[in-house]
Amino acid sequence: MAERNPYIPTNISAGSIRVSCIQHANVATSDVKRSQEWYKKVFDAEWTEEHPRYLKLGNSELHIAERTSPQPHDSNHFAVEVEDWDAWLANLSRVGVAFDREPRMNDGKLSGFLRDPDGNRIEVMYHAGWYNVY
């Protein structure tokens, strides 16, 4: 049987108390403009119109909190799924951003870690089977 993205509900039952997605994550930055530019070039993020520190990543948001001295915890991270691993890797190379931990294949999925300019850790994942057209 074909694999499907388990994070997209096939149906929603009346009265459900299940979470449908993580609506947003929050990271600290010492420079909002620098973060805006970095997330745009690495993930093609779109900034929302409501607030200059909210960006759209797929069907979720990332909120940017300006702090004088951000201190991200080494093991904390958020993860994103990219739609085309090869195209995303080519873009990563083009914009000069390197992995913090090189990508690995595990159970049919690719994942690797990188850090934004303030050291916030981001896991980038790709499940090839989720993008098959039937």
FIKOLZA-1660 file (N, C-alpha, C; in steps of 0.1 Angstrom, whole numbers, plus 5000, padded with zeros to 4 digits):
% residues 134
   i   px   py   pz ch aa at
   1 5008 4988 5000  A  M  N
   1 5000 5000 5000  A  M CA
   1 5009 5012 5000  A  M  C
   2 5005 5022 4993  A  A  N
   2 5012 5035 4992  A  A CA
   2 5012 5042 5005  A  A  C
   3 5024 5048 5008  A  E  N
   3 5025 5057 5020  A  E CA
   3 5018 5070 5017  A  E  C
   4 5012 5076 5027  A  R  N
   4 5006 5089 5026  A  R CA
   4 5011 5097 5037  A  R  C
   5 5010 5110 5036  A  N  N
   5 5014 5119 5047  A  N CA
   5 5004 5118 5058  A  N  C
   6 5009 5112 5069  A  P  N
   6 5000 5110 5081  A  P CA
   6 4996 5123 5088  A  P  C
   7 5001 5134 5084  A  Y  N
   7 4998 5147 5091  A  Y CA
   7 4987 5155 5084  A  Y  C
   8 4983 5149 5073  A  I  N
   8 4971 5156 5067  A  I CA
   8 4959 5147 5070  A  I  C
   9 4949 5151 5077  A  P  N
   9 4938 5143 5081  A  P CA
   9 4930 5138 5069  A  P  C
  10 4926 5125 5069  A  T  N
  10 4918 5121 5058  A  T CA
  10 4903 5125 5061  A  T  C
  11 4900 5126 5074  A  N  N
  11 4887 5131 5077  A  N CA
  11 4887 5135 5092  A  N  C
  12 4878 5144 5096  A  I  N
  12 4878 5149 5110  A  I CA
  12 4864 5145 5115  A  I  C
  13 4865 5138 5126  A  S  N
  13 4853 5133 5133  A  S CA
  13 4847 5145 5141  A  S  C
  14 4833 5146 5141  A  A  N
  14 4827 5155 5150  A  A CA
  14 4831 5153 5164  A  A  C
  15 4834 5163 5172  A  G  N
  15 4838 5162 5185  A  G CA
  15 4852 5158 5188  A  G  C
  16 4860 5158 5177  A  S  N
  16 4874 5154 5178  A  S CA
  16 4882 5163 5187  A  S  C
  17 4891 5158 5195  A  I  N
  17 4900 5166 5204  A  I CA
  17 4914 5165 5199  A  I  C
  18 4916 5158 5188  A  R  N
  18 4930 5156 5183  A  R CA
  18 4936 5169 5177  A  R  C
  19 4949 5170 5178  A  V  N
  19 4955 5182 5171  A  V CA
  19 4957 5179 5157  A  V  C
  20 4954 5189 5148  A  S  N
  20 4955 5187 5134  A  S CA
  20 4969 5191 5129  A  S  C
  21 4976 5200 5135  A  C  N
  21 4989 5204 5132  A  C CA
  21 4995 5213 5143  A  C  C
  22 5008 5215 5142  A  I  N
  22 5014 5225 5151  A  I CA
  22 5012 5238 5143  A  I  C
  23 5005 5247 5149  A  Q  N
  23 5002 5260 5143  A  Q CA
  23 5014 5269 5141  A  Q  C
  24 5023 5269 5152  A  H  N
  24 5035 5277 5151  A  H CA
  24 5045 5273 5161  A  H  C
  25 5057 5276 5158  A  A  N
  25 5069 5275 5167  A  A CA
  25 5074 5289 5169  A  A  C
  26 5082 5291 5179  A  N  N
  26 5088 5304 5182  A  N CA
  26 5103 5302 5184  A  N  C
  27 5110 5311 5178  A  V  N
  27 5125 5311 5180  A  V CA
  27 5129 5325 5183  A  V  C
  28 5141 5326 5190  A  A  N
  28 5146 5340 5193  A  A CA
  28 5157 5344 5183  A  A  C
  29 5157 5357 5181  A  T  N
  29 5168 5362 5172  A  T CA
  29 5172 5376 5177  A  T  C
  30 5185 5379 5174  A  S  N
  30 5190 5392 5178  A  S CA
  30 5188 5402 5167  A  S  C
  31 5184 5397 5155  A  D  N
  31 5182 5406 5143  A  D CA
  31 5171 5401 5134  A  D  C
  32 5159 5407 5136  A  V  N
  32 5147 5403 5128  A  V CA
  32 5150 5403 5113  A  V  C
  33 5155 5414 5108  A  K  N
  33 5157 5415 5094  A  K CA
  33 5166 5404 5088  A  K  C
  34 5177 5401 5095  A  R  N
  34 5186 5391 5091  A  R CA
  34 5179 5377 5091  A  R  C
  35 5171 5375 5101  A  S  N
  35 5163 5362 5102  A  S CA
  35 5153 5361 5090  A  S  C
  36 5146 5372 5087  A  Q  N
  36 5137 5373 5076  A  Q CA
  36 5144 5369 5063  A  Q  C
  37 5155 5375 5061  A  E  N
  37 5163 5372 5048  A  E CA
  37 5168 5358 5048  A  E  C
  38 5172 5352 5059  A  W  N
  38 5178 5339 5060  A  W CA
  38 5167 5329 5057  A  W  C
  39 5155 5330 5064  A  Y  N
  39 5144 5320 5062  A  Y CA
  39 5138 5321 5048  A  Y  C
  40 5138 5333 5042  A  K  N
  40 5134 5335 5028  A  K CA
  40 5143 5327 5019  A  K  C
  41 5156 5329 5020  A  K  N
  41 5165 5323 5011  A  K CA
  41 5167 5308 5013  A  K  C
  42 5165 5303 5025  A  V  N
  42 5167 5289 5027  A  V CA
  42 5154 5281 5025  A  V  C
  43 5143 5287 5029  A  F  N
  43 5130 5279 5029  A  F CA
  43 5119 5286 5020  A  F  C
  44 5122 5297 5014  A  D  N
  44 5113 5305 5006  A  D CA
  44 5101 5309 5015  A  D  C
  45 5104 5312 5027  A  A  N
  45 5093 5316 5037  A  A CA
  45 5086 5329 5032  A  A  C
  46 5074 5330 5035  A  E  N
  46 5066 5342 5033  A  E CA
  46 5062 5348 5046  A  E  C
  47 5064 5361 5047  A  W  N
  47 5061 5368 5059  A  W CA
  47 5046 5372 5059  A  W  C
  48 5039 5370 5070  A  T  N
  48 5025 5374 5071  A  T CA
  48 5024 5389 5071  A  T  C
  49 5012 5393 5067  A  E  N
  49 5010 5408 5067  A  E CA
  49 5006 5413 5081  A  E  C
  50 5001 5404 5089  A  E  N
  50 4996 5408 5102  A  E CA
  50 5007 5413 5111  A  E  C
  51 5019 5407 5110  A  H  N
  51 5030 5410 5119  A  H CA
  51 5043 5407 5112  A  H  C
  52 5052 5416 5113  A  P  N
  52 5065 5414 5106  A  P CA
  52 5074 5403 5111  A  P  C
  53 5070 5398 5122  A  R  N
  53 5079 5387 5128  A  R CA
  53 5072 5373 5127  A  R  C
  54 5062 5372 5119  A  Y  N
  54 5056 5359 5117  A  Y CA
  54 5058 5355 5103  A  Y  C
  55 5062 5342 5101  A  L  N
  55 5064 5338 5087  A  L CA
  55 5057 5325 5084  A  L  C
  56 5053 5323 5072  A  K  N
  56 5046 5311 5068  A  K CA
  56 5056 5301 5063  A  K  C
  57 5056 5289 5069  A  L  N
  57 5064 5277 5064  A  L CA
  57 5054 5266 5061  A  L  C
  58 5051 5264 5049  A  G  N
  58 5041 5254 5045  A  G CA
  58 5028 5258 5051  A  G  C
  59 5022 5249 5059  A  N  N
  59 5009 5251 5065  A  N CA
  59 5010 5256 5080  A  N  C
  60 5022 5260 5084  A  S  N
  60 5024 5264 5098  A  S CA
  60 5031 5278 5097  A  S  C
  61 5033 5283 5109  A  E  N
  61 5040 5296 5111  A  E CA
  61 5052 5294 5120  A  E  C
  62 5062 5303 5118  A  L  N
  62 5073 5304 5127  A  L CA
  62 5073 5319 5132  A  L  C
  63 5073 5320 5145  A  H  N
  63 5073 5334 5151  A  H CA
  63 5087 5337 5155  A  H  C
  64 5092 5349 5152  A  I  N
  64 5105 5354 5155  A  I CA
  64 5104 5364 5167  A  I  C
  65 5111 5360 5178  A  A  N
  65 5111 5369 5190  A  A CA
  65 5124 5376 5191  A  A  C
  66 5124 5389 5191  A  E  N
  66 5137 5396 5191  A  E CA
  66 5142 5397 5206  A  E  C
  67 5154 5392 5208  A  R  N
  67 5160 5392 5221  A  R CA
  67 5175 5397 5219  A  R  C
  68 5179 5404 5229  A  T  N
  68 5193 5410 5229  A  T CA
  68 5203 5399 5227  A  T  C
  69 5202 5388 5235  A  S  N
  69 5212 5377 5235  A  S CA
  69 5204 5364 5234  A  S  C
  70 5200 5359 5222  A  P  N
  70 5193 5347 5222  A  P CA
  70 5202 5335 5226  A  P  C
  71 5197 5326 5233  A  Q  N
  71 5205 5314 5238  A  Q CA
  71 5197 5301 5235  A  Q  C
  72 5197 5297 5222  A  P  N
  72 5190 5285 5219  A  P CA
  72 5196 5273 5226  A  P  C
  73 5187 5264 5231  A  H  N
  73 5192 5251 5238  A  H CA
  73 5197 5242 5227  A  H  C
  74 5208 5235 5229  A  D  N
  74 5214 5227 5219  A  D CA
  74 5205 5216 5213  A  D  C
  75 5197 5210 5222  A  S  N
  75 5189 5198 5217  A  S CA
  75 5175 5202 5213  A  S  C
  76 5170 5215 5215  A  N  N
  76 5157 5219 5211  A  N CA
  76 5158 5222 5196  A  N  C
  77 5147 5218 5189  A  H  N
  77 5147 5221 5175  A  H CA
  77 5132 5221 5170  A  H  C
  78 5130 5225 5158  A  F  N
  78 5117 5222 5151  A  F CA
  78 5121 5216 5138  A  F  C
  79 5111 5209 5132  A  A  N
  79 5114 5202 5120  A  A CA
  79 5104 5207 5109  A  A  C
  80 5110 5207 5096  A  V  N
  80 5102 5210 5085  A  V CA
  80 5103 5199 5075  A  V  C
  81 5093 5197 5067  A  E  N
  81 5093 5187 5056  A  E CA
  81 5094 5195 5043  A  E  C
  82 5103 5192 5034  A  V  N
  82 5105 5199 5021  A  V CA
  82 5098 5190 5011  A  V  C
  83 5093 5196 5000  A  E  N
  83 5086 5189 4990  A  E CA
  83 5095 5182 4979  A  E  C
  84 5107 5188 4977  A  D  N
  84 5116 5183 4967  A  D CA
  84 5130 5184 4973  A  D  C
  85 5135 5172 4978  A  W  N
  85 5148 5172 4984  A  W CA
  85 5159 5177 4976  A  W  C
  86 5160 5172 4963  A  D  N
  86 5171 5176 4954  A  D CA
  86 5171 5191 4951  A  D  C
  87 5159 5196 4948  A  A  N
  87 5158 5211 4946  A  A CA
  87 5162 5219 4958  A  A  C
  88 5157 5214 4970  A  W  N
  88 5160 5221 4982  A  W CA
  88 5176 5221 4985  A  W  C
  89 5182 5209 4983  A  L  N
  89 5196 5208 4985  A  L CA
  89 5204 5218 4975  A  L  C
  90 5199 5218 4963  A  A  N
  90 5206 5227 4953  A  A CA
  90 5205 5242 4958  A  A  C
  91 5193 5245 4963  A  N  N
  91 5191 5259 4968  A  N CA
  91 5200 5261 4980  A  N  C
  92 5201 5252 4989  A  L  N
  92 5210 5253 5001  A  L CA
  92 5224 5256 4997  A  L  C
  93 5229 5248 4987  A  S  N
  93 5243 5250 4982  A  S CA
  93 5244 5264 4975  A  S  C
  94 5234 5268 4968  A  R  N
  94 5234 5281 4961  A  R CA
  94 5235 5293 4970  A  R  C
  95 5228 5292 4982  A  V  N
  95 5228 5303 4991  A  V CA
  95 5239 5302 5002  A  V  C
  96 5247 5291 5001  A  G  N
  96 5259 5290 5010  A  G CA
  96 5256 5286 5024  A  G  C
  97 5246 5278 5026  A  V  N
  97 5242 5273 5040  A  V CA
  97 5246 5259 5041  A  V  C
  98 5253 5255 5052  A  A  N
  98 5257 5241 5054  A  A CA
  98 5250 5234 5065  A  A  C
  99 5249 5221 5064  A  F  N
  99 5243 5213 5075  A  F CA
  99 5251 5214 5087  A  F  C
 100 5244 5214 5099  A  D  N
 100 5250 5212 5112  A  D CA
 100 5253 5197 5114  A  D  C
 101 5244 5189 5109  A  R  N
 101 5246 5174 5109  A  R CA
 101 5242 5169 5096  A  R  C
 102 5250 5163 5089  A  E  N
 102 5248 5158 5075  A  E CA
 102 5235 5150 5074  A  E  C
 103 5228 5150 5063  A  P  N
 103 5216 5142 5062  A  P CA
 103 5218 5127 5063  A  P  C
 104 5208 5120 5068  A  R  N
 104 5209 5105 5069  A  R CA
 104 5196 5100 5064  A  R  C
 105 5197 5088 5058  A  M  N
 105 5185 5081 5054  A  M CA
 105 5181 5071 5065  A  M  C
 106 5168 5071 5070  A  N  N
 106 5164 5063 5080  A  N CA
 106 5149 5059 5077  A  N  C
 107 5147 5046 5076  A  D  N
 107 5133 5041 5073  A  D CA
 107 5127 5048 5061  A  D  C
 108 5134 5051 5051  A  G  N
 108 5128 5057 5039  A  G CA
 108 5126 5072 5039  A  G  C
 109 5132 5078 5050  A  K  N
 109 5131 5093 5050  A  K CA
 109 5145 5098 5052  A  K  C
 110 5147 5110 5046  A  L  N
 110 5159 5117 5048  A  L CA
 110 5157 5128 5058  A  L  C
 111 5168 5130 5066  A  S  N
 111 5167 5141 5075  A  S CA
 111 5181 5146 5078  A  S  C
 112 5183 5159 5080  A  G  N
 112 5195 5166 5084  A  G CA
 112 5192 5178 5092  A  G  C
 113 5202 5183 5099  A  F  N
 113 5201 5195 5107  A  F CA
 113 5209 5206 5103  A  F  C
 114 5203 5218 5104  A  L  N
 114 5211 5230 5102  A  L CA
 114 5207 5240 5112  A  L  C
 115 5214 5252 5113  A  R  N
 115 5211 5262 5123  A  R CA
 115 5209 5275 5116  A  R  C
 116 5200 5283 5121  A  D  N
 116 5197 5296 5116  A  D CA
 116 5208 5306 5121  A  D  C
 117 5209 5318 5117  A  P  N
 117 5220 5327 5121  A  P CA
 117 5221 5329 5136  A  P  C
 118 5211 5326 5144  A  D  N
 118 5211 5328 5159  A  D CA
 118 5214 5314 5166  A  D  C
 119 5216 5304 5158  A  G  N
 119 5219 5291 5164  A  G CA
 119 5207 5282 5166  A  G  C
 120 5195 5287 5162  A  N  N
 120 5183 5278 5164  A  N CA
 120 5184 5266 5155  A  N  C
 121 5182 5254 5160  A  R  N
 121 5184 5242 5153  A  R CA
 121 5171 5238 5145  A  R  C
 122 5173 5234 5133  A  I  N
 122 5162 5231 5124  A  I CA
 122 5165 5217 5118  A  I  C
 123 5155 5208 5119  A  E  N
 123 5156 5195 5112  A  E CA
 123 5149 5196 5099  A  E  C
 124 5155 5192 5088  A  V  N
 124 5149 5192 5075  A  V CA
 124 5147 5178 5071  A  V  C
 125 5134 5175 5068  A  M  N
 125 5130 5161 5065  A  M CA
 125 5124 5160 5051  A  M  C
 126 5125 5148 5046  A  Y  N
 126 5119 5145 5033  A  Y CA
 126 5114 5130 5033  A  Y  C
 127 5101 5128 5030  A  H  N
 127 5095 5115 5029  A  H CA
 127 5091 5114 5014  A  H  C
 128 5099 5107 5006  A  A  N
 128 5097 5107 4992  A  A CA
 128 5083 5101 4989  A  A  C
 129 5078 5091 4996  A  G  N
 129 5066 5085 4993  A  G CA
 129 5054 5094 4995  A  G  C
 130 5055 5104 5002  A  W  N
 130 5044 5114 5005  A  W CA
 130 5041 5122 4992  A  W  C
 131 5050 5122 4982  A  Y  N
 131 5048 5131 4971  A  Y CA
 131 5045 5123 4958  A  Y  C
 132 5042 5110 4959  A  N  N
 132 5039 5102 4948  A  N CA
 132 5025 5107 4943  A  N  C
 133 5023 5107 4930  A  V  N
 133 5011 5110 4924  A  V CA
 133 5004 5097 4919  A  V  C
 134 4992 5095 4923  A  Y  N
 134 4985 5083 4920  A  Y CA
 134 4973 5085 4910  A  Y  C
% end
